[in-house]
Amino acid sequence: MRNYPETWEEVTLGQFGEIVSGGTPDRNNPAYWNGDILWVTPSEITVNNGKYLYDTRERITKAGLNASSAKLLPEKSLLITSRATLGELAIAAKPISTNQGFKSIIPNEVTDPVFAFYLVKTLKSEMVRLASGTTFLEISKSDFSRITAHRPQLFEQTRIAYVLDTMDKAIAATEAMIAKLKQVRAGMLHDLLSYGLDENGQLRDPIAHPEQFKDSPLGRLPRDWDVGPFSKIAIVNPPTPATGLSPFNTISFIPMQDVDEEGNWVHRQSKKLIDCGGGYTPFIEGDVLFAKITPCMENGKGCHARDLVNGFGLGSTEFHVLRAKTNASARFLFHWSMTKTTRTKALAYMTGSAGQQRVEAGFFNLFVIPIPPFRERELIANVIDDVDKQIETSRNELDKIKALKIGLQDDLLTGRVRVPETIMEGAAVA
């Protein structure tokens, strides 16, 4: 049993405020729907990104509210799902009503709603334990009300909420930065693969300098660019013997599930060659893996196989292996393979029945692309790599903040770590 500070009181959720259930107006009565009152269902809470809920898919009228068991909850109420998916929650940013899948809390004068938000999130397992039902789990109002937790006095709740909210804002800001960098990368990749870089490393401008461009089967392209099949810059599924390796040597292992949808090899496995058996796709350092099955292909699954153990790897048979004909252009090849244009073209060439479709290797001979000179390919790849490094740095920072918050949240919500009274000096509190 945890030891809480003496000033922390053991209370039930019923002592956090008024607990309110919800309801659904008659769907067959149009007078009850498309009004001005926000009305939320549990599925909207589970996909809500953030602490607060600002809007809902559906709205009801005052007549619908009065004709059902739905209640109008004030701003800052805690909306807590109580059936099917239990324990998901959000804070109402506006007055709102809910369907019957909620046990909402209208916080009383001794409860900070943001503190209560963080604390109630830790009680999900207890809600599941107390829930019952055959079709789906649901917790009753009485069982929900008697769940216990330890609560400090209001001024300490507010300080704890301030610290955790500050960390959530840092997480949100870092996520926004990553999203912005991804948008920049997508736009930059499109421009680089359409206009290229001039001798000064600047993006060419087809409006200001039309003389630098020519007509081609793919539209206007830089004058010194070639046009040809994807396979002109890559060998598709080349033979790859594990030269010089004994059965007991360790190699990299990349199954499809270890590659994310942004071209990252996220789980770095390694195995002894003898333990792998047959039926895998072999590749070497620098090769590009391209998912050839649906839905992995259209979702962008693929990666650049780098930093392999002993320079060799085995992966899922659902990968095509692309090997750059000039090793130094492997990153350019990888970036091309990950573009939406490439994936869309590949989707059009898929063969097989529904659910078992795949891109055959011959697709790469049919897919015509613009091909910059070798030096420019390198420059383009370097520019995209620089943005990728920024994204990776931001991701690492995000992971650190999230890990710090997880540890600190447990300490703060149990009183093991106390927040100094001075922490909020000069801070604007909503």
Sine and cosine of phi, psi and omega as CSV:
sin_phi,cos_phi,sin_psi,cos_psi,sin_omega,cos_omega
0.00,0.00,0.67,-0.74,-0.02,-1.00
-0.97,0.25,0.54,-0.84,0.08,-1.00
-0.99,-0.16,0.91,-0.42,0.01,-1.00
-0.99,-0.11,0.41,-0.91,0.08,-1.00
-0.83,0.56,0.51,-0.86,-0.06,-1.00
-0.88,0.47,-0.47,0.88,-0.03,-1.00
-0.99,0.16,-0.10,1.00,0.01,-1.00
-1.00,0.03,0.74,-0.68,-0.07,-1.00
-0.99,-0.17,0.69,-0.72,0.12,-0.99
-0.99,0.13,0.86,-0.51,-0.07,-1.00
-0.72,-0.69,0.26,-0.97,0.11,-0.99
-1.00,-0.08,0.29,-0.96,0.06,-1.00
-0.88,0.47,-0.46,0.89,0.06,-1.00
-0.89,0.45,-0.37,0.93,0.02,-1.00
-1.00,0.00,-0.03,1.00,0.09,-1.00
-0.99,0.17,-0.35,0.94,-0.02,-1.00
0.37,-0.93,-0.19,-0.98,0.00,-1.00
-0.98,0.21,0.76,-0.65,0.02,-1.00
-0.99,-0.14,0.79,-0.61,-0.13,-0.99
-0.80,-0.60,0.74,-0.67,0.13,-0.99
-1.00,0.00,0.08,-1.00,-0.02,-1.00
-0.85,-0.53,-0.18,-0.98,0.01,-1.00
-0.23,-0.97,0.18,-0.98,-0.03,-1.00
-0.84,-0.54,0.85,-0.52,0.08,-1.00
-0.90,0.44,0.34,-0.94,0.01,-1.00
-0.85,0.53,0.87,-0.49,-0.02,-1.00
-0.92,0.39,-0.38,0.93,-0.06,-1.00
-1.00,0.07,-0.03,1.00,0.01,-1.00
-0.95,-0.32,0.97,-0.24,-0.05,-1.00
-0.90,0.44,-0.32,0.95,0.01,-1.00
-0.94,0.35,-0.25,0.97,-0.03,-1.00
-1.00,-0.05,-0.13,0.99,-0.16,-0.99
-0.84,-0.54,0.28,-0.96,0.01,-1.00
0.88,0.47,0.66,0.75,0.06,-1.00
-0.99,-0.14,-0.55,-0.84,-0.06,-1.00
-0.94,-0.33,-0.04,1.00,-0.08,-1.00
-0.99,-0.11,0.84,-0.54,0.05,-1.00
-0.88,0.48,0.66,-0.75,-0.02,-1.00
-0.63,-0.78,0.87,-0.50,-0.17,-0.99
-0.90,-0.43,0.51,-0.86,0.09,-1.00
-0.91,-0.42,0.34,-0.94,-0.03,-1.00
-0.83,0.55,-0.58,0.81,-0.04,-1.00
-0.88,0.48,-0.47,0.88,0.03,-1.00
-0.96,0.29,-0.48,0.88,0.03,-1.00
-0.96,0.30,-0.63,0.77,-0.06,-1.00
-0.92,0.40,-0.44,0.90,0.01,-1.00
-0.97,-0.23,0.02,1.00,-0.01,-1.00
-0.93,0.37,0.77,-0.64,-0.03,-1.00
-0.99,-0.15,0.99,-0.14,0.01,-1.00
0.80,-0.60,-0.02,-1.00,-0.10,-0.99
-0.99,0.11,-0.54,0.84,-0.11,-0.99
-0.96,-0.27,0.48,-0.88,0.10,-0.99
-0.94,-0.35,0.86,-0.50,-0.10,-0.99
-0.97,-0.23,-0.39,0.92,-0.07,-1.00
-0.47,-0.89,0.21,-0.98,0.00,-1.00
-0.71,-0.71,0.35,-0.94,0.02,-1.00
-0.93,0.36,-0.58,0.81,-0.06,-1.00
-0.84,-0.54,0.40,-0.92,0.06,-1.00
-0.71,-0.70,0.48,-0.88,0.01,-1.00
-0.87,-0.50,0.23,-0.97,0.02,-1.00
-1.00,-0.06,0.18,-0.98,0.07,-1.00
-0.88,0.47,-0.59,0.81,0.03,-1.00
-0.91,0.42,-0.65,0.76,0.04,-1.00
-0.91,0.42,-0.62,0.78,0.05,-1.00
-0.89,0.46,-0.72,0.69,-0.05,-1.00
-0.94,0.33,-0.45,0.89,-0.07,-1.00
-1.00,-0.01,0.05,1.00,-0.01,-1.00
-0.76,-0.65,0.02,-1.00,0.05,-1.00
-1.00,0.04,0.12,0.99,0.08,-1.00
-0.92,0.38,0.54,-0.84,0.00,-1.00
-0.82,-0.58,0.54,-0.84,0.07,-1.00
-1.00,0.08,0.91,-0.42,-0.04,-1.00
-1.00,-0.08,0.64,-0.77,0.00,-1.00
-0.96,0.27,0.28,-0.96,0.12,-0.99
-0.80,0.60,0.57,-0.82,0.00,-1.00
0.98,0.20,0.12,0.99,0.13,-0.99
-0.94,0.35,0.50,-0.87,0.06,-1.00
-1.00,-0.05,0.86,-0.50,-0.01,-1.00
-0.99,-0.15,0.95,-0.31,-0.14,-0.99
-0.88,-0.48,0.85,-0.53,-0.01,-1.00
-0.95,0.32,0.67,-0.74,-0.11,-0.99
-0.78,-0.62,0.15,0.99,0.07,-1.00
-0.57,-0.82,0.45,-0.89,-0.06,-1.00
0.88,0.47,-1.00,-0.01,0.13,-0.99
-1.00,0.01,0.92,-0.38,-0.08,-1.00
-0.99,-0.15,0.55,-0.84,0.20,-0.98
0.99,0.13,0.09,1.00,0.13,-0.99
-0.99,0.16,0.56,-0.83,-0.07,-1.00
-0.45,-0.89,0.28,-0.96,0.06,-1.00
-0.48,-0.88,0.31,-0.95,0.08,-1.00
-0.99,-0.17,0.75,-0.67,0.01,-1.00
-0.93,0.36,0.87,-0.50,0.04,-1.00
-0.99,0.13,-0.25,0.97,0.01,-1.00
-0.61,-0.79,0.27,-0.96,0.14,-0.99
-0.83,0.55,0.66,-0.75,-0.17,-0.99
-0.44,-0.90,0.35,-0.94,0.14,-0.99
-0.83,-0.56,0.26,-0.96,-0.04,-1.00
-0.73,-0.68,0.27,-0.96,0.17,-0.99
-0.99,0.13,-0.15,-0.99,-0.11,-0.99
-0.97,0.25,-0.01,1.00,-0.01,-1.00
-1.00,0.03,0.43,0.90,-0.04,-1.00
-0.73,-0.68,0.49,-0.87,0.32,-0.95
-0.83,-0.56,0.99,-0.12,-0.08,-1.00
-1.00,-0.03,0.43,-0.90,0.02,-1.00
-0.87,-0.49,0.83,-0.56,0.17,-0.99
-1.00,-0.05,0.97,-0.24,-0.13,-0.99
-0.86,0.52,0.63,-0.78,0.05,-1.00
-1.00,0.04,-0.10,-1.00,-0.13,-0.99
-0.95,0.32,-0.21,0.98,0.01,-1.00
-0.95,-0.31,0.27,0.96,-0.02,-1.00
-0.82,-0.57,0.84,-0.55,0.13,-0.99
-0.99,0.13,0.85,-0.52,-0.09,-1.00
-0.89,0.46,-0.56,0.83,0.00,-1.00
-0.95,0.30,-0.66,0.76,0.10,-1.00
-0.87,0.50,-0.72,0.70,-0.01,-1.00
-0.87,0.49,-0.60,0.80,0.04,-1.00
-0.83,0.55,-0.78,0.63,-0.04,-1.00
-0.92,0.39,-0.63,0.78,-0.04,-1.00
-0.94,0.35,-0.71,0.71,-0.02,-1.00
-0.89,0.46,-0.53,0.85,0.04,-1.00
-0.86,0.50,-0.47,0.88,0.00,-1.00
-0.99,0.16,-0.10,1.00,-0.08,-1.00
-0.98,-0.20,0.16,0.99,-0.07,-1.00
-0.86,0.52,-0.68,0.74,-0.03,-1.00
-0.90,0.45,-0.55,0.84,0.03,-1.00
-0.94,0.34,-0.60,0.80,0.06,-1.00
-0.89,0.46,-0.69,0.72,0.01,-1.00
-0.89,0.46,-0.65,0.76,-0.01,-1.00
-0.89,0.46,-0.60,0.80,-0.06,-1.00
-1.00,0.03,-0.15,0.99,-0.06,-1.00
-0.98,0.20,0.34,-0.94,0.05,-1.00
-0.55,-0.83,0.18,-0.98,0.02,-1.00
0.67,-0.74,0.52,-0.86,0.00,-1.00
-1.00,-0.10,-0.73,0.69,0.02,-1.00
-0.95,0.30,-0.73,0.69,0.09,-1.00
-0.46,-0.89,0.41,-0.91,0.00,-1.00
-0.96,0.28,0.60,-0.80,0.08,-1.00
-0.52,-0.85,0.64,-0.77,0.04,-1.00
-0.97,-0.26,0.71,-0.70,-0.02,-1.00
-0.97,0.25,0.30,-0.95,0.02,-1.00
-0.88,0.47,-0.64,0.77,-0.02,-1.00
-0.92,0.39,-0.68,0.73,0.02,-1.00
-0.92,0.38,-0.63,0.77,0.04,-1.00
-0.88,0.47,-0.69,0.73,-0.08,-1.00
-0.90,0.44,-0.49,0.87,-0.09,-1.00
-1.00,-0.05,0.03,1.00,0.11,-0.99
-0.89,0.46,0.72,-0.69,-0.08,-1.00
-0.97,-0.23,0.44,-0.90,0.07,-1.00
-0.42,-0.91,0.24,-0.97,0.04,-1.00
-0.97,-0.24,0.73,-0.68,-0.09,-1.00
-0.77,-0.64,0.80,-0.61,0.09,-1.00
-0.98,0.21,0.05,-1.00,0.06,-1.00
-0.92,0.39,0.32,-0.95,-0.16,-0.99
-0.82,0.57,-0.69,0.73,-0.06,-1.00
-0.90,0.44,-0.55,0.83,0.03,-1.00
-0.98,0.21,-0.58,0.82,0.11,-0.99
-0.83,0.56,-0.71,0.71,-0.06,-1.00
-0.90,0.43,-0.62,0.79,0.02,-1.00
-0.93,0.38,-0.67,0.74,0.03,-1.00
-0.89,0.46,-0.71,0.71,0.02,-1.00
-0.87,0.49,-0.63,0.78,0.00,-1.00
-0.88,0.48,-0.70,0.71,-0.02,-1.00
-0.90,0.43,-0.76,0.65,-0.03,-1.00
-0.92,0.39,-0.59,0.81,0.03,-1.00
-0.92,0.40,-0.61,0.79,0.05,-1.00
-0.88,0.47,-0.65,0.76,0.02,-1.00
-0.93,0.37,-0.63,0.78,0.05,-1.00
-0.89,0.45,-0.60,0.80,0.04,-1.00
-0.92,0.40,-0.61,0.80,0.05,-1.00
-0.91,0.41,-0.63,0.78,0.05,-1.00
-0.90,0.44,-0.72,0.69,-0.01,-1.00
-0.89,0.46,-0.65,0.76,0.00,-1.00
-0.91,0.42,-0.64,0.77,0.01,-1.00
-0.94,0.35,-0.65,0.76,0.06,-1.00
-0.88,0.47,-0.63,0.77,0.03,-1.00
-0.91,0.42,-0.62,0.79,0.04,-1.00
-0.90,0.44,-0.67,0.74,0.02,-1.00
-0.89,0.45,-0.69,0.72,0.01,-1.00
-0.88,0.47,-0.65,0.76,0.01,-1.00
-0.92,0.39,-0.67,0.74,0.03,-1.00
-0.89,0.46,-0.61,0.79,0.03,-1.00
-0.91,0.42,-0.64,0.77,0.05,-1.00
-0.90,0.43,-0.68,0.73,0.03,-1.00
-0.87,0.49,-0.69,0.72,-0.01,-1.00
-0.88,0.47,-0.71,0.71,-0.03,-1.00
-0.88,0.47,-0.70,0.71,0.02,-1.00
-0.92,0.39,-0.66,0.76,0.01,-1.00
-0.91,0.42,-0.67,0.74,0.00,-1.00
-0.88,0.47,-0.69,0.73,0.03,-1.00
-0.87,0.50,-0.73,0.68,-0.03,-1.00
-0.92,0.40,-0.67,0.74,-0.02,-1.00
-0.90,0.44,-0.61,0.79,-0.03,-1.00
-1.00,0.07,-0.01,1.00,0.08,-1.00
-0.95,-0.31,-0.63,0.77,-0.11,-0.99
-0.91,-0.41,-0.42,0.91,0.02,-1.00
0.95,0.32,-0.10,-0.99,-0.03,-1.00
-0.89,-0.45,0.67,-0.74,0.02,-1.00
-0.99,0.17,-0.12,-0.99,-0.08,-1.00
-0.91,0.41,-0.29,0.96,0.03,-1.00
-0.99,-0.12,0.12,0.99,0.00,-1.00
0.98,0.22,0.28,0.96,0.01,-1.00
-0.98,-0.18,0.52,-0.85,0.03,-1.00
-0.90,0.44,0.77,-0.64,0.03,-1.00
-0.92,0.39,0.54,-0.84,-0.03,-1.00
-0.90,-0.43,0.95,-0.30,-0.05,-1.00
-0.93,0.37,-0.33,0.94,0.02,-1.00
-0.99,0.14,-0.76,0.65,-0.04,-1.00
-0.96,0.28,-0.50,0.87,-0.06,-1.00
-0.73,-0.69,0.94,0.35,0.00,-1.00
-0.90,0.44,-0.38,0.92,-0.01,-1.00
-0.93,0.38,-0.27,0.96,0.01,-1.00
-1.00,0.09,0.01,1.00,-0.08,-1.00
-0.84,-0.54,0.29,-0.96,0.01,-1.00
-0.63,-0.77,0.32,-0.95,0.11,-0.99
-0.99,0.17,0.57,-0.82,0.01,-1.00
-0.52,-0.85,0.17,-0.99,0.07,-1.00
-0.86,0.51,-0.29,0.96,-0.01,-1.00
-0.96,-0.27,0.22,0.98,-0.03,-1.00
0.98,-0.18,-0.30,-0.95,-0.02,-1.00
-0.96,0.29,0.79,-0.61,-0.01,-1.00
-0.71,-0.70,0.37,-0.93,0.12,-0.99
-0.82,0.58,0.57,-0.82,-0.15,-0.99
-0.86,0.51,-0.60,0.80,-0.09,-1.00
-1.00,-0.07,0.24,0.97,0.06,-1.00
-1.00,0.03,0.52,-0.85,0.06,-1.00
-0.99,-0.16,0.19,-0.98,0.10,-0.99
-0.76,-0.66,0.76,-0.65,-0.02,-1.00
-0.17,-0.99,0.04,-1.00,0.01,-1.00
-0.93,0.36,0.43,-0.90,0.05,-1.00
-0.78,0.62,-0.59,0.81,-0.05,-1.00
-0.94,0.35,-0.11,0.99,0.04,-1.00
-0.94,0.34,-0.44,0.90,0.01,-1.00
-0.95,-0.32,0.02,1.00,-0.05,-1.00
-0.55,-0.84,0.51,-0.86,0.18,-0.98
-0.99,-0.11,0.77,-0.63,-0.06,-1.00
-0.99,-0.13,0.80,-0.60,0.00,-1.00
0.78,0.63,0.83,0.55,0.01,-1.00
-0.94,0.35,0.45,-0.89,0.09,-1.00
-0.91,0.41,0.69,-0.72,-0.08,-1.00
-0.68,-0.73,0.99,0.13,0.09,-1.00
-0.95,0.30,0.54,-0.84,0.03,-1.00
-0.98,0.18,0.93,0.37,-0.09,-1.00
-0.89,0.46,0.76,-0.65,0.09,-1.00
0.98,0.18,0.03,1.00,-0.02,-1.00
-0.97,-0.23,0.66,-0.75,0.09,-1.00
-1.00,-0.02,0.31,-0.95,0.01,-1.00
-0.85,0.53,-0.33,0.95,-0.06,-1.00
-0.99,-0.16,0.02,1.00,0.09,-1.00
-0.95,0.30,0.52,-0.85,0.05,-1.00
-1.00,0.02,0.67,-0.75,0.02,-1.00
-0.73,-0.68,0.22,-0.98,0.05,-1.00
-0.98,0.18,0.52,-0.85,-0.02,-1.00
-0.76,-0.65,0.85,-0.53,-0.07,-1.00
-0.80,-0.60,1.00,0.02,0.14,-0.99
-0.97,0.25,0.31,-0.95,-0.07,-1.00
-0.83,0.56,-0.62,0.78,-0.08,-1.00
-0.93,0.36,-0.22,0.98,0.01,-1.00
-1.00,0.01,0.06,1.00,0.01,-1.00
-0.91,-0.42,0.79,-0.62,0.00,-1.00
-1.00,0.02,-0.07,-1.00,-0.13,-0.99
-1.00,0.01,0.23,0.97,0.05,-1.00
-0.83,-0.55,0.27,0.96,0.08,-1.00
0.99,0.11,0.38,0.93,0.00,-1.00
-0.96,-0.28,0.71,-0.70,0.13,-0.99
-1.00,0.09,1.00,-0.09,-0.25,-0.97
-1.00,0.06,-0.42,0.91,0.04,-1.00
-0.85,-0.53,0.94,-0.35,-0.13,-0.99
-1.00,-0.03,1.00,-0.06,0.02,-1.00
-1.00,-0.02,0.42,-0.91,0.15,-0.99
-0.61,-0.79,0.51,-0.86,-0.01,-1.00
-0.59,-0.81,0.35,-0.94,0.17,-0.99
-0.96,0.29,0.62,-0.78,-0.06,-1.00
-0.84,0.54,-0.59,0.81,-0.05,-1.00
-0.93,0.38,-0.40,0.92,-0.04,-1.00
-1.00,0.06,-0.09,1.00,-0.08,-1.00
-1.00,0.05,-0.47,0.88,-0.04,-1.00
0.92,0.39,-0.42,-0.91,-0.01,-1.00
-0.96,-0.28,-0.05,-1.00,0.08,-1.00
0.99,0.12,0.35,0.94,0.02,-1.00
-0.89,-0.46,0.33,-0.94,0.03,-1.00
-1.00,-0.01,0.87,-0.49,0.00,-1.00
-1.00,0.07,0.52,-0.86,0.07,-1.00
-0.42,-0.91,0.24,-0.97,-0.02,-1.00
-0.84,-0.55,0.15,-0.99,0.02,-1.00
-0.77,0.64,0.77,-0.64,0.06,-1.00
1.00,-0.09,-0.22,0.98,0.02,-1.00
-0.93,0.37,0.37,-0.93,0.04,-1.00
-0.93,-0.37,0.79,-0.62,0.04,-1.00
-0.99,-0.12,0.71,-0.71,-0.07,-1.00
-0.74,-0.67,0.91,-0.41,-0.01,-1.00
-0.88,0.47,0.74,-0.67,-0.06,-1.00
-0.94,-0.34,0.04,1.00,-0.01,-1.00
-0.93,-0.38,0.37,-0.93,0.10,-1.00
-1.00,-0.04,0.62,-0.78,0.09,1.00
-1.00,-0.08,0.10,0.99,-0.08,-1.00
-0.88,0.48,-0.63,0.78,-0.04,-1.00
-0.89,0.45,-0.79,0.61,-0.06,-1.00
-0.94,0.34,-0.35,0.94,0.06,-1.00
-0.99,0.17,-0.05,1.00,0.08,-1.00
1.00,0.00,0.31,0.95,0.00,-1.00
-0.93,0.37,0.76,-0.65,0.01,-1.00
0.27,-0.96,0.28,-0.96,0.02,-1.00
-0.33,-0.95,0.27,-0.96,0.12,-0.99
-0.99,-0.10,0.90,-0.44,-0.09,-1.00
-0.98,0.21,0.99,-0.14,-0.02,-1.00
-0.81,-0.59,0.36,-0.93,0.01,-1.00
0.83,0.55,0.68,0.73,0.02,-1.00
-0.97,0.24,0.55,-0.83,0.08,-1.00
-0.93,0.38,0.85,-0.53,-0.05,-1.00
0.87,0.50,0.33,0.94,0.09,-1.00
0.94,0.34,0.23,0.97,-0.09,-1.00
-0.69,-0.73,0.51,-0.86,0.02,-1.00
-0.52,-0.86,0.33,-0.94,0.13,-0.99
-0.80,-0.61,0.60,-0.80,-0.02,-1.00
-0.59,-0.80,-0.09,-1.00,-0.01,-1.00
-0.86,0.50,0.56,-0.83,0.04,-1.00
-0.93,0.35,-0.17,0.99,0.01,-1.00
-0.99,0.14,0.13,0.99,0.06,-1.00
-0.98,-0.19,0.67,-0.74,0.36,-0.93
-1.00,0.06,0.55,-0.83,0.08,-1.00
-0.96,-0.28,0.82,-0.58,0.05,-1.00
-0.93,-0.36,0.83,-0.56,0.00,-1.00
-0.89,-0.46,0.86,-0.52,-0.03,-1.00
-0.88,0.48,0.71,-0.70,0.01,-1.00
-0.93,0.36,-0.42,0.91,0.17,-0.99
-0.87,-0.50,0.90,-0.44,-0.15,-0.99
-0.81,0.58,-0.58,0.82,-0.07,-1.00
-0.93,0.36,-0.23,0.97,0.00,-1.00
-0.98,-0.18,0.29,0.96,-0.04,-1.00
-0.88,0.47,-0.62,0.78,-0.01,-1.00
-0.93,0.38,-0.60,0.80,0.08,-1.00
-0.88,0.48,-0.69,0.72,0.02,-1.00
-0.87,0.49,-0.69,0.72,0.01,-1.00
-0.88,0.48,-0.75,0.66,-0.03,-1.00
-0.88,0.48,-0.63,0.78,0.05,-1.00
-0.90,0.44,-0.65,0.76,-0.04,-1.00
-0.91,0.41,-0.40,0.92,-0.06,-1.00
-1.00,-0.06,-0.07,1.00,-0.05,-1.00
-0.94,0.33,0.43,-0.90,0.05,-1.00
-0.89,0.46,-0.58,0.82,0.02,-1.00
-0.86,0.51,-0.73,0.69,0.00,-1.00
-0.88,0.48,-0.72,0.69,-0.06,-1.00
-0.92,0.39,-0.63,0.78,0.02,-1.00
-0.91,0.41,-0.68,0.73,0.04,-1.00
-0.89,0.46,-0.70,0.72,-0.02,-1.00
-0.88,0.47,-0.62,0.78,0.00,-1.00
-0.87,0.50,-0.58,0.81,-0.01,-1.00
-0.94,0.34,-0.36,0.93,-0.03,-1.00
-0.98,-0.22,0.18,0.98,-0.04,-1.00
-0.92,0.40,0.55,-0.83,0.05,-1.00
-0.85,-0.52,0.25,-0.97,0.03,-1.00
0.98,-0.20,0.14,-0.99,-0.02,-1.00
-0.99,0.11,0.23,-0.97,-0.02,-1.00
-0.83,0.55,0.72,-0.69,0.00,-1.00
1.00,0.06,-0.21,0.98,0.01,-1.00
-0.73,-0.68,0.52,0.85,-0.04,-1.00
-0.99,0.16,0.49,-0.87,0.00,-1.00
-0.48,-0.88,0.35,-0.94,0.07,-1.00
-0.99,-0.11,0.87,-0.49,0.02,-1.00
-0.98,0.22,0.41,-0.91,-0.05,-1.00
-0.87,0.49,-0.48,0.87,-0.01,-1.00
-0.89,0.45,-0.30,0.96,0.04,-1.00
-0.81,0.58,-0.61,0.79,-0.10,-1.00
-0.93,0.36,-0.32,0.95,0.11,-0.99
-0.99,0.12,-0.31,0.95,-0.02,-1.00
-1.00,-0.07,-0.37,0.93,-0.09,-1.00
-0.99,0.10,0.96,-0.29,-0.02,-1.00
-1.00,-0.01,0.75,-0.66,-0.04,-1.00
-0.74,-0.68,0.36,-0.93,0.16,-0.99
-0.97,0.23,0.66,-0.75,-0.07,-1.00
-0.83,-0.56,0.95,-0.32,0.05,-1.00
-0.95,0.33,0.28,-0.96,0.14,-0.99
-0.86,0.51,0.38,-0.93,-0.10,-1.00
-0.81,0.59,-0.74,0.67,-0.05,-1.00
-0.87,0.49,-0.64,0.77,-0.02,-1.00
-0.94,0.34,-0.55,0.83,0.09,-1.00
-0.85,0.53,-0.69,0.73,0.01,-1.00
-0.89,0.47,-0.69,0.72,-0.02,-1.00
-0.90,0.44,-0.69,0.72,0.01,-1.00
-0.88,0.48,-0.73,0.69,0.00,-1.00
-0.88,0.48,-0.63,0.78,-0.01,-1.00
-0.91,0.42,-0.64,0.77,0.01,-1.00
-0.89,0.46,-0.72,0.70,0.01,-1.00
-0.92,0.40,-0.62,0.78,0.02,-1.00
-0.87,0.49,-0.60,0.80,0.01,-1.00
-0.89,0.46,-0.65,0.76,0.04,-1.00
-0.93,0.38,-0.64,0.77,0.03,-1.00
-0.87,0.49,-0.59,0.80,0.03,-1.00
-0.92,0.40,-0.62,0.79,0.05,-1.00
-0.90,0.43,-0.65,0.76,0.03,-1.00
-0.90,0.43,-0.68,0.73,0.01,-1.00
-0.90,0.44,-0.66,0.75,0.03,-1.00
-0.88,0.48,-0.68,0.73,0.01,-1.00
-0.92,0.40,-0.62,0.79,0.04,-1.00
-0.89,0.45,-0.69,0.73,0.01,-1.00
-0.89,0.46,-0.64,0.77,0.04,-1.00
-0.90,0.43,-0.65,0.76,0.02,-1.00
-0.88,0.47,-0.69,0.72,0.02,-1.00
-0.87,0.49,-0.63,0.78,-0.01,-1.00
-0.92,0.40,-0.70,0.72,-0.01,-1.00
-0.90,0.44,-0.69,0.73,0.00,-1.00
-0.89,0.46,-0.67,0.74,0.01,-1.00
-0.90,0.43,-0.66,0.75,0.02,-1.00
-0.89,0.45,-0.66,0.75,-0.02,-1.00
-0.91,0.42,-0.66,0.75,-0.01,-1.00
-0.85,0.52,-0.74,0.67,-0.01,-1.00
-0.93,0.37,-0.68,0.73,-0.04,-1.00
-0.94,0.35,-0.60,0.80,-0.02,-1.00
-0.87,0.50,-0.69,0.73,0.01,-1.00
-0.90,0.43,-0.65,0.76,0.01,-1.00
-0.91,0.42,-0.68,0.73,-0.05,-1.00
-0.95,0.32,-0.63,0.77,-0.07,-1.00
-0.98,0.19,-0.12,0.99,0.08,-1.00
-0.93,-0.37,-0.05,1.00,0.04,-1.00
0.99,0.16,0.09,1.00,0.04,-1.00
-0.91,0.42,-0.56,0.83,0.09,-1.00
-0.88,-0.47,0.78,-0.62,-0.01,-1.00
-0.97,-0.23,0.64,-0.77,-0.01,-1.00
-1.00,0.10,0.79,-0.62,0.01,-1.00
-0.86,0.51,0.56,-0.83,-0.02,-1.00
-0.91,0.42,-0.39,0.92,-0.08,-1.00
-1.00,0.06,-0.05,1.00,-0.16,-0.99
-0.90,0.44,-0.46,0.89,-0.08,-1.00
-0.99,-0.16,0.15,0.99,0.01,-1.00
-0.89,0.46,0.81,-0.59,0.00,-1.00
0.99,0.11,-0.07,1.00,-0.02,-1.00
-1.00,0.03,0.60,-0.80,0.07,-1.00
-1.00,0.06,0.86,-0.51,-0.05,-1.00
-0.96,-0.28,0.80,-0.60,0.01,-1.00
-0.94,0.35,0.00,0.00,0.00,0.00
